[in-house]
């Protein structure tokens, strides 16, 4: 719980730290010491899980002992370490992380497990590499990517299914009424049956024309609806579905990769 009053503090200088020595470990003064998962210190090596914490102040021989039988003190201050002969640190690596080759040698790229020794401060042809052990961090967790470069852009959509449309562009607009044969007000102005019957016949012709054209419009709209159904069917073909599913899978793999990288970064105290 959070403090509600002042507390006494036991402080320790950051220049040195003591650790129990690992079983069967022989630690030489001036060499790099690394702590394992159990919290015991041993000579630094390219061994998975080790974290370099400094150099041994004094020799500790625990060859015949169990873990914790001896206690070793590690000096956290920068120290000159030997430079690798085959994977040498150069001035180009100044300020960058360097890696453990063995308990007294650092290298540029690291071995199989890339155990970080610290950060290179200076490089000298005689003295070797001046290493800042306070910058030592574990190597980032390896992330196996499920996606590959260009996988998404390489997904191609096949040619769409051939559709034979039922309607033709402009057909609906082309449906036009015939010129009216009847005239507005003519029937009302007829005073005799004969002219009235003639005008009524013309009105009947106009109504029949409107009805016929309306039926034609209905047919064209039906054709248009069938075309929409055909288009929807074509878009739902197995090939199209497969393409969409492939893209979805690749995007899922990409999302998984991003989450894996984020998790790897969150589990490490990585400094630039």
JOJO-V125777 format. One record per helix or strand. SS is the DSSP state (H for helix, E for strand). FROM is the first residue (numbers start at 1). LEN is the number of residues. If there is no record, write none. Layout:
# JOJO-V125777
ss = (SS;SS)
from = (FROM;FROM)
len = (LEN;LEN)
This chain:
# JOJO-V125777
ss = (E;E;E;E;E;E;E;E;H;E;E;E;E;H;H;H;H)
from = (16;26;32;41;51;60;71;79;91;97;105;116;128;133;171;193;238)
len = (6;2;4;3;6;2;5;5;3;6;3;9;5;3;4;43;29)
